[in-house]
Amino acid sequence: MGMGGRGVVVSALQFACTDDVSSNVATAERRQELFEGYYFCQAQREDFFQQGCRNWQKSWGKSHIPDGPGYQEKFYFNTGGTGFKWFPEAARSMVLQAAEILLYPTAIGSEPQDERLDPRDHWQRVMQGHAGANLVPLISSNRIGKEIIQTQHGKSAIKFYGNSFIAGPTGEIVAAADDKEEAILVAEFDLDNIKSKRYS
């Protein structure tokens, strides 16, 4: 850390969720997207609306709302006013509005309709690109574990692939988790030093 720099310590949390809210809250040291129970958005079920509303009220709003097999979040949530998180324009807009760190809490894993599809590497490269293109650190936390829920068409299962990571301002990975274990990742950045490089 340079003299007089604004140092910040960041962290990403990765763990498997259960269907018990108190257990998940006890495990979570800070907010992770939809962490209070199983990932209920695998199905469009009226009885899951209460859980969806509780998660929505406690979060700041979702930007990019997935709507596909196993990720039917549009059934439960409306888009927030914060942009679209998978697209580079959103990351750029946030940095232009003075964001110095990008945070991406995620719930992403296998594709229930085709287990051969694995977007993990693509997801990570896109996030690294957000950091590198904007010269800001990025923290992306994801959940782990396999979750099975009953849908209107039978059972649906998603294996969340973890791989939470922290990227530095040129997109380099400075801390990473695997796809199986709980993890708390920590990194430290000098925001003044990064800002001077961003505007030089």
Number of C-alpha atoms within 10 A of each C-alpha: 13 9 8 9 13 13 15 12 9 16 17 26 25 28 24 20 23 17 14 11 14 12 13 18 16 9 16 16 11 12 13 21 21 22 24 22 19 20 27 24 25 24 23 20 14 9 8 13 16 11 15 19 12 12 18 17 9 11 12 12 16 18 17 18 19 14 13 14 14 23 22 17 22 15 17 20 19 14 14 13 10 14 16 16 17 16 13 16 13 17 25 15 14 16 18 11 9 8 13 19 22 20 18 18 19 18 18 21 24 19 19 17 13 9 11 9 11 13 13 16 10 10 13 17 12 15 27 24 20 28 27 18 15 23 21 25 28 28 26 23 28 26 31 26 18 17 19 14 15 14 16 9 8 8 11 17 18 22 18 24 21 29 21 28 28 28 25 22 27 18 22 15 16 15 17 19 20 14 21 16 15 18 22 17 19 16 17 14 19 16 19 16 16 19 14 9 12 12 7 5
